[in-house]
Amino acid sequence: MAIDTYLKLRSAIEGVSKRTDALSHIDNFIGLAESDMWRDLKLREMESRAIATTSTTSRFIALPDDFLKMRKVTLQSGGVFYDLIFSTPESMGIQSTGRPREFSITSQIEFDRIPDAAYTIEAQYYKKLTDLDATNSTNAVLTNSPSLYLYGALFHYAQWAHDDRMLGQYSQLFNDEIRKANKDARRGRFGPAPAMRVEGSTP
């Protein structure tokens, strides 16, 4: 049975757990697995972009509602695009005013200075996909990597059941699937390595 919907995922988890007292907790197991996935996955389907305009009275602009991780922040000025440098909040040197050079991420996007003009900012970031439930039966992760959902939910089932054998097994399987999904996403973004051409006669 292909695990391609929320109900089929629930059924697969029930089939492995074989415990009727776990049925009322399955949605929690799925939700916890999603929290783990959104923290570690970097899929193309999770990539998004947002446009904002800076204020001339504040160093801060709001993060997108579905924000998970930032990839890149670009500032446009006079038809020229500048990639801003990421700095941690602790290391960023705060200036007075001017064109921002650096940014950091806290509960919002923070610049190293108050912008001296209304600049256009483009944020490229990873977004959270819509969680599964009875009304949202699938998403890109379940469609392309159903094992991620299954192994992640069973890991949290094993924690709930205090089953150390299953805990180790599904922790390893889940982490392996995370790495595989991220590797496939990188390969899809850059394509295959170019073939090497050798000049000269064939030996």
N, C-alpha and C positions, 0 to 999 in steps of 0.2 A: 504494500500500500504506500503510495507516494504521500509524503507529509507535506501537503501544499496548502492547507487551511488550518485555521485555529482549532476547529473541532477535531481534525485528524491528528493534530499535535497533541491535544488533550488525550485522545484515545491511545496514542502511542505511549505517552507517559504512564497512563493507567496500566497498559499492558506490561510494562517493565516493572512497575512498582508492585503490582499484585496485592495492594493493600487498600481495602475499602476506606480505612480511616484517613487515607491520604487524599481522597477525592476532593474534599473541601479546601485543600491547600494548593491544588494544582495551579490555580491562577497566580498565587503568590510565587510559586517556583518559576513560572514563566516570567513574571515581572522582575524577579531578581536576576534571572538570566539576561533579560533585556538591559538592566542597569549595567551588568558586566560587559555586555556587547558594546553599548554606546560609549563606554569608557575606552575600549581597546580597538574597536574596528575603525578602519579608514578605507571605506569602499567608495567607488566612484558615485554610486547612487546617493551617498551621503554628502557629496560636495555641493555647495551652494554659494551664492554671492549676494551681497546686499550693498546698496548705494545709500550714502548719507551725506549731509552737508555739515561742516563744522560750524560751531558758534564762535563768535569773536569775544565772548565773555566767559568761556569755560574750556577747560582742558579735557572734558569728558564727553563721550557720546554713548548712547545705549547699545548694548549687544542685541543681536537678533533674538527673538523669542525661542527659536529652536537651536540656538548655538551650543556646540559641544567643544570644538577645538578650532583655533585659528590656523589657517594656512599662510595667509599673506594679506598685508594691508598696503594699498596703493593710494597715493594722493595725487590729484591732478591740479596743476597750476600753470596757467598761460598756455594750455595745449600740450604741456609736458607732463609725463607720468613719473612719479618718484616712488620707489619701493621704500617704505618705512622700515627702520631697523627695530627688531624686537629687543626689549630689555626687560629684565625683571623689575618689579616695583621698587625693590631695594637698591638696584644699581642705576636706575635711570636718573640722569642729571636734570633737574627741573630748571628751566630757563624762564624768562619773563614772557615775552611775546615773540612771534615770528612764524615762519613756516615750519610746522612740525617735522622733525627728523626721526624721532623714535616713538614707539608705542609700547604699551604694556596691557595686560589683561588682568583685571580684578573682577568685580561684579559688573564692569563696564569697560569700554576701551578708553585708555588714558594716554594722552600725548605728553611729550616732554615740555611743552610750552602752550600757552594760550594762542590759538591761531590769530594771525593778524589780518585774516580775510576769511571769507566764506568759501573754503575749499571743498571740492568734491572728493569724497572718500569711498573707495571700493574695498570691501572686506570679502575675501575668499575664505570660506570656513567649512568645517564639517558640521552637518546638522543631525539632529536626532530624528530617526524615522518614526512613523506612527506606530505606537505599541499595538500588539494584538489584543483583541477582545471579541466579544460576541458580535459587535457591529463592524469591526475592522478585521476581516478574516485572514488577510495576508499582507505582506510587505516584501520589499526587495530581498531582505535577508532570508525569510522563509522560502521564497521562490528559488533563490540561487544557492542557499546553504542551509537546508532544513536541519542538517545534523547539528549546526550551531545551537539552534533552539532546543533540540532534543537533549544534547549532551549538557548544555547549560542548565536546563530545568532539572535534569536527573542529578546533576551535581548538588543542587540545592535540596532536592528530595533526599539525597544521601546524608546531607548535613542534618536535616530534620529527623531522619530515621536513625541517626547515629550508626550508620553502616560504613565503617572505615574502609572496607574493601571497595565498595562502590564509590566512595568519596575519592580515593586515589585514582581509580579507573576513569571516572568521568571528568575529573579535574584535568588529567592528561589529555583525554580526547578533546575536551573543549578548547584547551589552550592550543593544541595542534590544529584544530579547525580555524581558530582565530588567525594563526600564522599563515595557514594555507589561503584563507580568504583575502588577507592583506597582500600576500604575494601575488595572487591572481589579479588583484586590482592594480598593483604596480605594473605587472606585465601588460595588462590591457591598456594602461595609460601610455606606456613608452613603446609597446610593440616588441617584436622579436629583435635580437641583436643582429646587426648587419652581417651579411656573409663576407668572409675574407676572400679577396681576389688575389691570386698569386700570378705574377707576371713570369713569362719565360716558358721554356719548353717543359713538357711533362717528363719526369724521369722514366 
